[in-house]
């Protein structure tokens, strides 16, 4: 019926937001909290077909190395719902925003 390039082979990128994945929020670095540092880090994450990150890099910095590093460290330990092409899990990439805000906790 549907070939490899038809609608059945639609691509869905990896996902990190599903609550069942239980990805912990990044720790807010104590030094950054004491200095009043806040910001948004956007990470480019390559995820394999098993949902495991294989590459994580800062796409857009928060402007504070401590916050960027905390986000990188946390996301390396996350698990993702892998990208899908049709019904098959495949490697893919996703941009993960991580916001550090002193009014709340670090959140993704």
C-alpha positions in Angstrom: 0.0 0.0 0.0 2.0 3.0 1.2 5.6 3.1 0.1 8.6 4.3 2.1 8.1 7.9 1.1 4.3 8.1 1.6 2.2 9.5 4.4 2.8 6.3 6.5 6.5 7.3 6.6 5.8 10.7 8.1 8.6 11.9 10.4 8.0 12.8 14.0 11.0 14.3 15.9 12.2 13.1 19.3 10.3 14.1 22.4 11.4 14.9 25.9 8.2 16.4 27.4 6.3 13.2 28.2 5.9 12.9 32.0 6.5 9.1 31.8 10.1 9.8 30.9 10.7 11.3 34.4 13.5 13.6 33.3 14.8 15.5 36.3 15.1 19.3 36.2 18.6 20.6 36.0 20.2 21.6 39.3 20.4 25.3 39.7 24.1 26.0 40.4 24.4 27.5 43.9 27.0 30.0 42.7 24.7 31.1 39.9 21.7 31.4 42.3 23.8 33.5 44.8 24.9 35.8 42.0 21.3 36.2 40.8 22.1 34.6 37.4 19.1 33.6 35.2 18.7 32.7 31.6 17.5 30.4 28.9 19.8 27.8 27.4 18.8 26.0 24.1 20.5 22.7 23.6 20.7 20.8 20.3 20.3 17.1 21.2 20.9 14.2 18.9 18.9 11.2 20.1 19.4 7.6 18.9 16.6 5.1 18.1 16.6 3.9 21.7 15.9 7.4 23.1 19.4 8.0 24.4 21.3 11.3 23.7 24.4 10.7 21.6 25.4 14.4 21.2 24.4 17.4 23.2 25.6 20.9 22.4 24.7 24.5 23.3 22.7 26.0 20.4 22.0 29.3 22.2 23.8 30.2 25.4 22.2 31.7 28.5 25.1 34.0 28.6 26.3 32.3 31.8 28.7 29.3 31.6 27.5 27.8 34.9 23.9 27.7 33.7 24.9 26.3 30.3 27.0 23.5 31.9 24.2 22.6 34.4 21.8 22.2 31.5 24.3 20.1 29.5 25.0 17.8 32.4 21.3 17.2 33.1 20.2 16.6 29.5 23.0 14.1 28.9 21.2 11.9 31.5 17.7 12.3 30.1 15.8 9.8 28.1 13.7 10.7 25.1 10.9 9.2 23.1 12.8 8.6 19.9 12.0 10.1 16.6 9.7 8.0 14.4 9.5 7.5 10.7 6.2 5.8 10.1 6.1 3.3 12.9 9.8 2.8 13.2 12.1 4.4 15.9 14.9 6.3 14.2 17.7 8.7 15.1 16.7 12.4 15.2 17.5 15.8 16.7 15.5 18.1 19.0 16.1 21.5 20.5 15.6 21.4 24.3 15.0 24.8 26.0 16.1 24.9 29.7 15.1 28.0 31.6 16.8 29.0 34.9 14.6 31.5 36.8 15.2 32.5 40.4 11.4 32.8 41.0 11.1 29.1 40.4 13.4 26.2 39.8 15.3 25.3 36.7 12.7 24.1 34.3 12.8 22.7 30.8 
